[in-house]
Amino acid sequence: MTSSLSVQGLFAGYGRTTILKDVSMEVATGERHVVIGPNGAGKTTFFRSLCGEVPAMAGRILFEGRDVTALAGFRRVRAGIGRSFQVARIFGEMTPVENVVVAIEARAPENSHGRPSLRVRPRLETVDEAAAMLADLGLDPREASPATILSHGDKKRLELAMMLALRPRLLLLDEPTAGMASGDRRASVRLVERIVRETGATLVLTEHDMDVVFQIGTRISVLHYGEIVASGTPDEVRANAFVRDIYLGRGGRHG
Ligand SMILES: Nc1ncnc2c1ncn2[C@@H]1O[C@H](COP(=O)(O)OP(=O)(O)OP(=O)(O)O)[C@@H](O)[C@H]1O
């Protein structure tokens, strides 16, 4: 199977503090790779460096064989990497449809200045596409209020719609079910599974809920103090004595 993402000897951190130490990870196309680890292990930092928010101090990140280590975040998005955040990043003052319209227009071919050509008034078919995407994800496309009033779960769904509007081939989801009640959480997992099935996208996500981890993951990597201490199939990781000791052995919400 071809490689979607290849992380090779990555070091990254903040200022002089190194958080990620020699992280390597291969993610095959179509894989659903879950990164787990205790609080503060470096999962979010890892995601931030994959999407270009935290620069690499050393090592390489390849996406579909292309070295993206030095590429700015927005260029990684244009290359096909989509990302969601623990706290949904949406335009709170705009309606849900307007939010998705912005994302669709950002996908449009760049103009001669190398920037997406955003329009003052969107095309009707763009609005229709945005409305259809929202409906598909279970959101009301006629909602005329600003997105800031949406529930936490709906904001995450809206963020997902915006990310999908860019038609990414690799989805990076940082704790997609964080802060959700269990009903919402199950619905979210089903939604992510359906999206991955329908789009054929590769998935890398972090998650604390072990039910979600073992339901979604085809491979799991464990971060501990910024280092990968185990990587393998769910069964292999579950059986790993060190992982059980540092992480899985504790009850409740791990980490
Ligand atoms: N902006 C920052 N500046 C300095 N240090 C930071 C910054 N963000 C995170 N850190 C530190 O980096 C380490 C890893 O944090 P990170 O958020 O990546 O862990 P995590 O595994 O995602 O944790 P959680 O499960 O709580 O989300 C922590 O020690 C944290 O304090």
The ligand as a Tripos MOL2 file, in Angstrom:
@<TRIPOS>MOLECULE
LIG
   31    33     1     0     0
SMALL
NO_CHARGES

@<TRIPOS>ATOM
      1 N1          2.2380   26.9930   23.0900 N.pl3     1 LIG1
      2 C1          3.0030   26.2860   23.9450 C.ar      1 LIG1
      3 N2          4.1260   26.8230   24.4750 N.ar      1 LIG1
      4 C2          4.9020   26.1110   25.3250 C.ar      1 LIG1
      5 N3          4.6420   24.8470   25.7060 N.ar      1 LIG1
      6 C3          3.5420   24.2670   25.2380 C.ar      1 LIG1
      7 C4          2.6610   24.9490   24.3110 C.ar      1 LIG1
      8 N4          1.6440   24.1130   23.9930 N.ar      1 LIG1
      9 C5          1.8790   22.9700   24.6650 C.ar      1 LIG1
     10 N5          3.0060   23.0580   25.3950 N.ar      1 LIG1
     11 C6          3.5870   21.9930   26.2370 C.3       1 LIG1
     12 O1          3.8910   20.8970   25.3890 O.3       1 LIG1
     13 C7          3.6450   19.6600   26.0780 C.3       1 LIG1
     14 C8          2.7620   18.7890   25.1990 C.3       1 LIG1
     15 O2          1.4720   19.4150   25.1120 O.3       1 LIG1
     16 P1          0.3700   18.9070   24.0830 P.3       1 LIG1
     17 O3         -0.7870   19.8420   24.1800 O.co2     1 LIG1
     18 O4          0.9940   18.6810   22.7720 O.co2     1 LIG1
     19 O5         -0.0050   17.4950   24.7500 O.3       1 LIG1
     20 P2         -1.2660   16.5820   24.4830 P.3       1 LIG1
     21 O6         -0.7620   15.1900   24.4740 O.co2     1 LIG1
     22 O7         -2.0010   17.0390   23.2870 O.co2     1 LIG1
     23 O8         -2.1470   16.8280   25.7730 O.3       1 LIG1
     24 P3         -3.7640   16.7420   25.9220 P.3       1 LIG1
     25 O9         -4.0990   15.2860   25.9080 O.co2     1 LIG1
     26 O10        -3.9710   17.3660   27.2770 O.co2     1 LIG1
     27 O11        -4.3930   17.5190   24.8110 O.co2     1 LIG1
     28 C9          3.0560   20.0130   27.4210 C.3       1 LIG1
     29 O12         4.0870   19.9440   28.3840 O.3       1 LIG1
     30 C10         2.5840   21.4500   27.2520 C.3       1 LIG1
     31 O13         2.6580   22.1490   28.4530 O.3       1 LIG1
@<TRIPOS>BOND
     1     1     2 1
     2     2     3 ar
     3     2     7 ar
     4     3     4 ar
     5     4     5 ar
     6     5     6 ar
     7     6     7 ar
     8     6    10 ar
     9     7     8 ar
    10     8     9 ar
    11     9    10 ar
    12    10    11 1
    13    11    12 1
    14    11    30 1
    15    12    13 1
    16    13    14 1
    17    13    28 1
    18    14    15 1
    19    15    16 1
    20    16    17 2
    21    16    18 1
    22    16    19 1
    23    19    20 1
    24    20    21 2
    25    20    22 1
    26    20    23 1
    27    23    24 1
    28    24    25 2
    29    24    26 1
    30    24    27 1
    31    28    29 1
    32    28    30 1
    33    30    31 1
@<TRIPOS>SUBSTRUCTURE
     1 LIG1         1 GROUP 0 **** ****
